[in-house]
Amino acid sequence: MRKSMGVSGYAFDAINYALLALLGIATLYPFLNLMAISFNHPMDTIRGQVYLWPNEFTWSNYLIVFENDGLLGAAGRSVARTLLGTFLSVTCTTMLAFTLSRKEYVLRKSINYVLIVSMYVSGGIIPGYMLIKNLGLLNSFWVYIIPGLIGVYNVIIIRSYFDSMPEGLMESAKIDGASDFQLFSKIALPTSLPVLATITLFVSVGHWNAWFDNYLYNTKPNLSLLQYELMKILIQSTSQVTSNATGYVDKETLRQTTPQSIRATMTVIVTLPILFVYPFMQRYFIKGIMVGSIKE
């Protein structure tokens, strides 16, 4: 039978619920406000007082953004980068983490030291550009995939999870004749779904939001990504509104556009795919982080 909580217990619960409600409101309100601004008429947005609902509903902000002819192709390339880059990155990261978790691997400590140092020391933009150029990855789709194939932070999380697995489990399988690849594919992978789902979410969001490597390494329009195209639209619209110049939108459209509305619209566009994916992986998320952080 449940013991009565008393006045102090009810007060404690009430305070907790109130704090959680405030935290939820503080989390949801900025995004709901951006959605309201994206669906509100730009001129009305300037006057303010747009909170949770549009005062004057319109699709014009989205029509202006999607007037860019290259946006659909850029979205397709961003999807391809996210799918291919996430698959290859998680696969390579997991295989490296499993190798480094094996105590009989003689280079385990050396490679761990190298990975840790690389987290704190980087070559900088110019050496990085020269490396990409010498590798022949400039103006190539693979420049989005190969340089970020291994994430040291992700390797540490997955390796810590593998370290926490009972050594007797692996020893029993080896006595039964399992090879290293069978240990990896039939024991390590099936028992590490929470941490792999978490890393998959990290990597996929990183690929989806990335634009700086597009700016540095790719000048071909047919390799441009969605985030980079949206950034160009925002800069152009801001410049045109402030200087009253003409460009990718006509003057009539220009009079109905504000940088604030375009910024809110693009934020909604790039955030929606993540919002659709996150609920399916949320149940793995907290568990995956916690088990990966345990160190014996």
N, C-alpha and C positions, 0 to 999 in steps of 0.2 A: 504494500500500500504506500502510496506517495505521501511523504511527510509534508505537513503544512509549512509553507515558506515563511509566513509571518509578514509583518509590515515592512521590515527591512528587506526581505527577499523580493517582495513586489516592487518596492521602490528601486531596488537594484536592476530588476528586469526592465522597469519603465525607463530608467535612465539609459540602459543599453539600447532599447528599441528606439528611443529618441535620438541617440547619437548615430545609430545605424541609418535611421531615416534621413538625418541631416547629411550624412556621408553619401547616401544614395542620391539625394537631391543635388548635392554639389557635384556629383559625378555625371548625372544625366542632364542637368540643365544646360551646360555649355553646348552639348551636341544637339539637344532639342532646339536651342536658340539658333544654332547654325542652320538647321533644317528649315526653321521658320523664315530666316533671312533669305535662304536660297530660293524659297517659293514665294517670297514677297516682292512686290514691285520695287525696283531699285530706287526710284525717286522717293517713294514712301519710306524706304529703309533709312534714307538720309535724315528724315525728320525724327527718327528714333521711335521708341515705344513699341518695338517688335520684340516679343518675349517668347511665348510658347507656340503661338499660332500666327500665321500670316495675316496682316491687316488687309492686304489687297493681293489676292492670290494671282500668280502668273507662272507660266512655264518659260518665260523669255530668258531667264538666266541660263537654263539648261540648253535652250535652243542656241544661244550665243556660243556657249562652250562647244557644243557638238557641230557648229558650223565649220569648224576646222576639219579639212578633208583628211588630214593624216591621223586624226585621233583614233579612228577605228582600227587601222593597221597597227598603231602604237599600242593600243590596248591588247591586240592579239599577241604582239611580241612580248608584252609584259606578262601575259598569262603563260606563254611558252617559257619565258625565263623563270617564272615562279615555279612551274611544274618541274621542268628539267633541272633547274638549279637546286631546288629543294631535294629532289630524289638523289642526285649525285652527291650533294653535300652531306646529307644525312647518312648515306651509304658509306662514303669515305670516312666521315667522322666516327661513325660507329665501329668500323673495322679497325681504325687506328686506336680508338679507345680500348677496344677488346685486346688488341696486341699489347698495349702498354699496361693492361691490368694483369697480364700473365707474369708471374714472379720469375719464371724460368727464362724469360726473354732477357738476354745479356745487355742490350742497349736501352733497357727500360729507363733507368735513371738519367742517362745522358740525354735521351730525347725529351724526357720530361723537363729537364733543365732548359733545353733549347726552347721548348714551347713556352715555359714560364717567362723567360727573358723576352721573347718576342711579344708578349702581352704588354710590356712596359717600355720597350724600345722599338721605335719604327724608323725606317729610312727616310721618311718624309715624302712630299709630293713629287719633287723633281727626280730623285732616285727611283721612286716607284714608276714614274712615267717612262724613264729610260729603260727600266727592266721590261715593262710591258712592250715598249717599242722593239727592244732586242729580241723578245720572244715572238715577235710578229703578230701580236694580238690587237694592234691598233686597227680601228675600223673593222672589227670582227665581232660577231655575236658571242663568241667564246670568251671575250673579255669580261662579259657579265657573269660567267660561270667559273672559270678556272681560278682567278686570283682569290676568290672567296670560298674555295672548295672546302677548306678545313678551317673551322673556327675553334681557337684554342679554348675559349670559355666553354664551348659545347663539349669539347673533348674531355675537359676536366670533370664536368657534370656526369657524363656517361661513364667515364672511367671510375669515378667514385662509386657509381651504382654497381658496376661490375665487381669492384673491390669488395663491396658489401655482400656479394653472393657467397653462400657456403662453399668453401673449397672442396668439401667432401662430395658435393654434387658433381663437380668437374672430374674429380678423381675416380668416382664410380663409373662415369661414362668412359673415361680413358681405359679403365680396367676391362670394360666391355668391348674395347676395340675402337672407340670413336676417334676420328681424326680431329685436328684443330679446327678445320672448317665445319665439321659436324657439331663440335662444341659450340661454335659461334652461331651456326644457323638453326640448330635444333634445341639448344638449351638457352644460350644467352639472349638471342633475339625474342623468342616467345615469352620469356619471363621479364622482359624490360619494356613492355609496351607503354606504360605511363611515362617513363622518361623519354622514350623515343617520340611519343606524341607531343610532349612539351617542346623538345628540340625542333621537331618538324614545324610547330607553330612559330617558334622564334625565327627559324631560317626563312620560312615562307613569307612572313611579314617583312623581314629585312629585304628580301628580293622584290616584293611588291612595291615597297616604298622607295627603293633605291633610284637615284637619278644622277648622283654626282659622277659615277664612273661613265655614264653616258655623256655627260658634259666634258669630261677630261679626255676620253679615249675614242669616242665615236663622232665623226662629223658627217657621216652618210645619213641622209633623211630616212632611207629605208631601213635603218637600224635604230631609229629613235624610239624611246620608250614612252609609255603613257605619262609617267610622272614628269618627265622632262618636257613633254609637249604642254602639259598643264601649267608647268612653271613658266614656259615661254608665253602662254596665253595671258597669264596673270601679269607678267612684266609688260607685255604689249598693251594690255587693256589699261593698266595704271598709267603708262606713258601717254597713251592716246587721250585718256580722260583729262590728264593734267595739262597736256600741251595742245589739246583740241586738234590733234593731227588725224590723218586718215590712214587706215591700214587694212587689217583683215576684216574689220567690220565697217559698215557704211555709217554715214553721219547720223541717220535716223536711229539706227541701232545704238550708236555711240551715246546719243542723248538719253537712252534708256538704260545705260549701264553704269555701274559704279564698281570700283575695285573691291569694296566690301562684299557686294553681292557675288561677284565672280569668285572671290576667295572662299566664301561660304559654300558655294555650289561645288567647287572643286574638292573641298574637304569632304563633303558628303559623297561625291562620286568615288573617291579613292578609299573611303572608309567602309562603304557598304559591303564590298566583298569580304573584308575581314570580319565584319559583324555576322555575316551568314556562316562563316566557317567556325568561328570561335565557340558557339554553343555545342557543336558536335565534339569538340576537343576539351571542353572546360572540365569535364569530370576527371580527365587525366592530368590536368594542369598542375594543381596544388600538390597532388601526390607525387607527380614526376619530379618537381623541384625539390621536395622534401627528401625523397629517397636518394636523389643525386647529391644532396648536401651532407649526407651522413658519412662521417669518417671514423673508422675504428682506430 
